[in-house]
């Protein structure tokens, strides 16, 4: 009975709000560092007018204009960029150029977007950015004829500006009076692009068969993924994921599409309602064995309680065939940035 209640399809589909899909993600920029510092005067490159240069050459041939040195120009531009980075807590944009040189560069929290949207994780969606945090979540699942409970711990650690890893440990799963340990997931990601208002990373989530078969666990799976974050203005941010799940143990493969939008409308230091954010996430998961498609929405909120401690709450609601999945899943989560 318990095997039917917590089947592999159920556990694959729910990704109940506490999983945050991305794990990769919750937030970095305002949880760990605030951009600050007075603006500095820009570096300005000037050239001597043709007439003045000609007069100077007549009086003093040594004063004639010299050919522009591209190395000097590049150095001046780099100095200007570094000066701007100082104003943003040392952060500078990442592009596709210089990828190898930045592979092991020290991670720097990204400042808020131009409209104030912070890079902070939400329930039921993915993170297109890196964070350095510890999470503790509880989820209650209201199923069709059953109830289930899960406790989950999560740890996020950026190794550099380009490399990140997250570990999810479902240390407690209970249903029908029985309890067990769940499957651990290791997420590894590479940052492709990181600008002030947009970031994009790619990675693979590795599900490890550490849990009990009776709870639908004991499954090894690899999930290639592409994750996006963007500040769209007015304190709003959009984030999402495209992924494909390759499990073994006879579990069906699935294509996953996730998107979310929300708005942050208070300042970080307004605790216990700092960085107060509302959001709505949605997941569409198509199983490749012809089974029912899983579609859900997850409305939720996030707030800064103080000391870089955050509280999140959300409810994931399937929109189709709840008899195959569940009716709703309630999640409460604490996030500590460091």
C-alpha positions in Angstrom: 0.0 0.0 0.0 2.8 2.4 0.9 4.6 1.6 -2.3 1.5 2.7 -4.3 1.0 5.8 -2.2 4.5 7.1 -2.6 5.3 5.7 -6.1 8.3 6.8 -8.1 6.0 8.8 -10.4 4.5 10.7 -7.4 8.0 11.5 -6.0 9.3 12.5 -9.5 6.3 14.6 -10.2 5.7 16.5 -7.0 9.1 18.1 -6.6 7.0 19.5 -3.8 7.5 23.1 -3.2 10.3 22.5 -0.8 12.6 21.2 -3.5 12.8 24.6 -5.2 13.7 22.6 -8.3 16.9 24.5 -8.8 18.4 24.2 -5.4 20.3 26.1 -7.1 18.7 27.6 -6.4 18.3 30.4 -2.9 19.9 33.7 -2.7 23.2 35.4 -2.6 23.3 39.0 -3.4 21.5 40.7 -0.6 21.6 37.7 1.8 25.3 37.7 2.0 26.5 41.1 0.9 25.0 44.6 0.2 26.5 46.6 -2.6 27.8 49.9 -1.4 30.3 52.7 -1.6 30.2 56.2 -3.0 30.3 56.6 -6.7 33.7 57.4 -8.1 34.5 59.9 -10.9 34.7 58.1 -14.2 38.0 57.8 -16.0 37.9 60.0 -19.2 40.3 59.6 -22.1 40.8 62.8 -24.1 42.7 63.6 -27.4 44.5 66.7 -28.5 42.8 68.6 -31.3 44.4 68.4 -34.8 45.1 72.2 -34.8 46.7 72.3 -31.4 48.7 69.2 -32.2 50.0 70.8 -35.4 51.0 74.1 -33.6 52.8 72.1 -30.9 54.7 70.1 -33.5 56.0 73.2 -35.1 57.2 74.6 -31.8 58.5 71.3 -30.5 58.7 68.3 -32.7 58.8 66.0 -29.6 55.3 67.2 -28.8 53.8 65.9 -32.0 50.8 63.5 -31.4 51.8 59.8 -31.1 50.0 56.8 -32.5 47.3 55.5 -30.1 48.6 52.6 -28.0 45.8 49.9 -27.9 47.4 48.3 -24.9 47.1 51.5 -22.9 43.5 52.0 -24.0 42.6 48.5 -22.9 44.4 49.0 -19.6 42.4 52.2 -19.0 39.1 50.5 -19.8 40.0 47.7 -17.5 40.8 50.2 -14.7 37.4 51.9 -15.3 35.6 48.5 -15.1 37.5 47.7 -11.9 36.5 51.0 -10.4 32.8 50.3 -11.2 33.2 46.9 -9.7 34.4 48.5 -6.4 31.1 50.4 -6.3 29.3 47.0 -6.6 31.1 45.2 -3.8 33.8 44.0 -6.1 31.4 42.4 -8.6 31.9 42.7 -12.3 29.8 41.2 -15.1 30.6 37.7 -16.5 30.4 36.9 -20.2 31.6 34.2 -22.4 35.0 35.8 -22.8 37.7 35.0 -20.3 35.8 31.9 -19.2 38.9 29.9 -18.3 40.5 32.7 -16.3 37.3 33.1 -14.2 36.8 29.4 -13.7 38.5 29.6 -10.3 38.0 33.3 -9.5 36.6 33.9 -6.0 32.8 34.1 -5.9 31.3 37.5 -5.4 27.6 38.1 -4.5 25.7 39.8 -7.4 24.1 43.1 -6.5 20.3 43.6 -7.0 19.1 44.2 -10.5 18.6 47.8 -11.7 15.0 47.8 -10.4 15.9 46.3 -7.1 15.0 42.6 -7.8 17.3 40.5 -5.6 18.7 37.1 -6.6 16.9 35.1 -4.0 15.4 31.7 -4.3 11.7 30.9 -4.3 9.8 27.7 -3.6 8.7 25.6 -6.6 11.1 27.1 -9.1 14.7 27.2 -10.2 17.6 29.6 -9.6 19.6 31.0 -12.5 22.2 32.3 -10.0 24.6 31.1 -7.3 23.9 31.3 -3.6 25.8 30.5 -0.4 23.2 29.3 2.1 21.8 26.6 4.4 18.1 25.6 4.2 15.7 23.7 6.4 12.3 22.8 5.1 9.1 21.0 6.1 6.5 19.9 3.7 3.0 18.4 4.3 1.4 16.6 1.4 -2.3 16.2 1.3 -2.8 13.2 -1.0 -5.9 11.4 -2.3 -6.5 9.1 0.6 -3.1 9.6 2.3 -1.0 12.2 4.1 2.7 12.5 3.9 5.4 14.5 5.7 9.0 15.4 4.7 11.9 17.1 6.4 14.7 18.3 4.1 18.0 20.0 4.6 19.9 21.8 1.8 23.3 23.3 1.5 24.5 25.7 -1.3 28.2 26.5 -1.9 29.8 28.4 -4.8 33.4 27.2 -5.4 34.1 30.1 -7.7 32.3 32.7 -9.9 31.7 29.9 -12.5 31.3 26.7 -10.4 28.6 25.8 -7.8 27.2 22.8 -6.0 24.2 22.1 -3.9 23.2 19.1 -1.7 19.7 18.1 -0.8 19.1 15.7 2.0 15.5 14.4 2.6 16.3 13.2 6.1 12.7 12.4 7.1 9.8 11.0 5.0 6.7 9.6 6.7 3.3 8.3 5.5 0.8 5.8 7.0 2.8 5.5 10.2 6.0 4.4 8.4 9.1 6.6 8.0 12.4 6.4 6.2 15.3 8.4 4.6 14.9 9.7 1.1 17.1 9.9 -2.0 19.9 12.6 -1.8 20.4 14.9 -4.7 23.7 16.6 -5.7 23.3 19.6 -8.0 26.3 20.8 -10.0 26.2 24.0 -12.1 28.4 26.2 -14.3 27.6 29.9 -14.7 27.5 30.9 -18.4 26.5 34.5 -18.2 26.1 36.9 -15.2 25.1 40.5 -15.9 23.4 43.0 -13.6 19.9 42.1 -14.8 20.3 38.6 -16.2 22.1 35.4 -15.4 22.1 32.0 -17.0 23.6 28.7 -15.8 23.7 25.1 -16.9 24.2 21.9 -14.8 23.2 18.4 -13.9 21.2 17.3 -10.9 22.3 13.8 -9.7 19.7 11.9 -7.7 21.4 9.2 -5.6 19.5 6.0 -4.5 20.0 6.4 -0.8 16.3 6.0 0.2 13.9 3.1 0.8 12.2 1.4 -2.2 9.0 1.3 -0.1 8.7 5.1 -0.4 9.4 5.2 -4.1 13.1 6.0 -3.5 16.1 4.0 -4.4 16.3 5.7 -7.9 19.4 6.9 -9.6 18.7 9.8 -12.1 20.6 12.5 -14.0 18.8 15.7 -14.9 20.6 18.1 -17.3 19.2 21.6 -16.9 19.4 25.2 -18.0 18.4 27.9 -15.5 17.5 31.6 -16.0 17.1 34.7 -13.9 16.2 38.2 -15.1 15.2 41.5 -13.5 12.3 42.7 -15.7 11.7 46.1 -13.9 9.6 47.5 -11.1 11.1 45.0 -8.6 9.8 42.1 -10.7 12.0 39.2 -11.6 11.4 36.2 -13.9 13.1 32.9 -13.6 12.7 29.4 -15.0 14.2 26.1 -16.0 14.3 23.7 -19.0 15.4 20.1 -18.0 15.1 16.5 -18.9 15.1 13.7 -16.3 16.9 10.4 -17.0 16.1 7.9 -14.2 16.9 4.2 -13.9 15.0 1.5 -12.0 12.2 1.5 -14.6 11.0 5.0 -13.7 9.8 7.0 -16.7 11.9 9.7 -18.3 10.3 13.2 -18.3 10.7 16.6 -19.9 10.4 19.6 -17.4 9.5 23.2 -18.0 9.3 25.6 -15.1 8.7 29.4 -14.9 8.0 31.9 -12.2 7.4 35.6 -11.7 7.3 37.7 -8.6 7.9 41.1 -7.1 10.1 42.4 -4.2 8.8 45.6 -2.8 10.5 46.3 0.5 14.2 47.0 1.3 16.5 44.4 2.7 16.9 46.1 6.1 13.1 46.4 6.8 13.2 43.1 8.9 11.1 41.2 9.7 9.5 42.2 6.4 12.7 42.9 4.5 13.0 42.0 0.8 9.3 41.0 1.1 8.4 39.1 -2.1 5.3 37.5 -3.5 5.6 35.1 -6.4 3.8 32.5 -8.5 5.6 29.5 -10.0 4.4 26.9 -12.4 5.7 23.4 -13.5 4.9 21.3 -16.5 6.3 17.8 -16.5 5.6 15.4 -19.4 6.3 11.7 -18.8 7.7 9.9 -21.8 5.9 6.6 -21.0 2.5 8.0 -21.9 1.5 8.6 -18.3 -0.5 11.6 -17.1 1.2 15.0 -17.5 1.9 16.8 -14.2 1.0 20.5 -14.1 1.1 22.6 -11.0 1.2 26.2 -9.7 2.9 27.3 -6.5 2.0 30.7 -5.0 4.3 31.8 -2.2 6.0 34.5 -0.2 9.5 35.2 1.1 10.7 37.7 3.7 14.0 38.7 5.5 13.6 38.2 9.2 17.0 39.8 10.1 20.6 38.6 10.2 20.3 37.2 6.7 17.7 34.7 8.0 14.8 34.3 5.6 11.4 32.7 5.8 9.6 31.2 2.9 6.1 29.6 2.6 4.2 28.2 -0.3 1.5 25.8 -1.5 1.9 23.7 -4.6 -1.4 22.8 -6.3 -1.7 20.3 -9.1 -4.0 21.4 -11.9 -4.8 18.0 -13.3 -5.4 14.4 -12.2 -4.9 14.8 -8.5 -5.8 11.1 -7.9 -2.4 10.3 -9.6 -0.4 12.8 -7.7 -1.7 14.8 -4.6 -4.2 17.5 -3.8 -1.8 20.1 -2.4 1.6 20.3 -0.7 2.3 23.0 2.0 6.0 24.0 2.6 7.6 26.2 5.2 11.4 26.9 4.8 14.1 28.7 6.7 17.1 30.0 4.7 20.3 31.3 6.4 22.7 33.2 4.1 26.4 33.4 5.0 
